Amino acid sequence: MTNTHPPAVVPKFIAEPLTENCRTVCSRGEHVLIGVSPGNSYFSPQRLTELLSWAASLFRRIDVMIPDSAQVHTWLALGYAANRARRKAYGEGSRLFNRATRAWEAVEAPGVALQLHRLSEIETRPAYQALLRESEEAIAGDTDTRESYGQAVRQVLRNHLHGAEPTAAQTEQAARYLIAETPFLINTPKIIGVESSTAVYQHRVAFIDRIYAGKTSLYKADQQAFVVARPAA
């Protein structure tokens, strides 16, 4: 959908490209991918509106990806039965989809196009499936990278477990959430069909730093960038 509202004041975000190549790709302003996490209080209606408004001031096309099917792995790790885990993840994903839709309606960005995606709709694409296989194989064969994924999900699990330490099995299951998102970190252009793309997240994450520093066997496309975007306030 293309927004046709008149322009307005753009909220200020501090953008930190991870590498010089990221800075170069981002500066082209061709495409940005914003991943929004179900259950994350950061993505309030106001914050989503501000984030989309900021993105629309820099990029000609915005894609928002909601990792509904990926979140199933978190609920499975926490002991939910498969059917209940899927219902919970898809329900939360749908609420976030609707929230992002309303946020975009409030953005004033003439001529900027936005598309909303659920991962459950993208994961059948051959390009995504091929990149997911590459990601799984690379992470399985790299102990340090696999541990960096584990570190990220253990903190999430601890929050759900009231501070208790998750088991190795829980960590492995929950890490599949991040592995499912990895194709977008290494080659969104191939999945979405754009010339170049900048992925945006609100803080630095160790396993993403490893990918962009070339410390893994994952192949990151030259036309793929990553930027940490924090509210200036």
Buried (B, 14 or more C-beta within 10 A) or exposed (E): EEBEBEEEEBBEBEBBBBBEBBBBBBEBBBBBBBBBBBBEEEBEEEBBBBBBBBBBBBBBBBBBBBBBBBBBBBBBBBEBEEEEBBBBBBEBBBEBBEBBBEBBEBBBBEEBBBEBBBBBEBBEBEBBBBBBEBBBEBBEEBEEBBBBBBBBBBEBBEEBBEEEEBEEEBBBBBBBBBBBBBBBBBBBBBBBEBEBBBBBBBEEBEBBBBBBEEBBEBEBBEBBBBBBBBBEE
